[in-house]
Every structure is written in C-alpha cells, then in structure tokens.
Amino acid sequence: MHNNKLILKYCPNFDKIINTDFLEGDNISLQLIKIYQEFIFKIDLNNYEDIEEAQTIDRIMGKYVDDYFFRKTLEQEMRTIKVKKNAQDIVRAIVESIIEIFKKYEIDTTRKIYISRWI
C-alpha cells in the first residue's frame, strides 16, 4: 500500500484519468486506462527509468483525457500497434508504443515559425 502512495506521487493526473467518464462502448479508452493502471502499479521505484516512464505515460494519458484531437489520433494509431510474439512484457511494449505515438503527435502539431527578413 505504501508503494502505491509513492507511485501516485509521481502521477499527478491519476485521479483525473481514472475518474473520467467515457462514452459507453468506448473500449479503446477503457483498455488504455487499464494498461495505464497496470503499468504504473508494477514499476520498480528503485529504477529511475521506470519512474520517468510512469511520469511520461501519466502526462500522455492526461493529455488523452483533455485533448480531443490527440484522443482521436491515439485511438487511430492504437489499432495499428504490433507487439512482437517474443516480447517479455506486453504492457511495457504497448506503453513504449504509446510514448512514440505521443512524440510523433507533438512533432506534427508543433508549429514551426520562420521569421522573414525585413527589407
């Protein structure tokens, strides 16, 4: 129980994510929340990389709840995720794929502004 409190300290969006009401029949959102919960509650608190990944997936799922366009993009991309048969941890493989999708989304949505030279 004490570990759960420590884990939740690193995941400030946990309550918002878990308590969000999605549309009835929205199985992808329910599965994403299930994967999120399963992942964060099995991280090793002594491993800094695990903590970092938990914070990242927490931020991503917070964005998923708040941002309609990201939600639609992630749902569409989740249909194409492939996990290798020899993967030791399927949940971790899915979380890593979600992180990659988020990085790609951020790059695609970030506007590049060029300042033209004034004559």
Steps between C-alpha positions, in 0.01 A plus 500: 500500500786737583648444153170600341509835679857557379404407146204738505734776611666469159165488316308822573239432229397161640167610653399698192582207271328233707188706574437614143172377356538381144218419262334163540666250270830691487709188550827657386488762775416238760787280384741796500407580860542135595846493339588828672401367843673168447820669387535762771422262785764250399794736451815461705534808722875441520536532122511862385410405140180328617402808700570720198285279275219504758510880507500511121203265460318696769553822306395330175182356649421840654527646150284214371224598740525874429579521127237372256732506197772306680241249619384433144859476376601256774189287449573479129867413556416241769329291235831459318731420793677168464668323790760235427415146606823471696434816703555427868276778627207578271376793711842666489516450122160665457597790730820554301292508180263755655797717598631486143157592362489797739847619393396480136176687578690778678736542206213506251296753695779733599501799273826613353514874468747657262581865539543659164769753447378857479625715218 
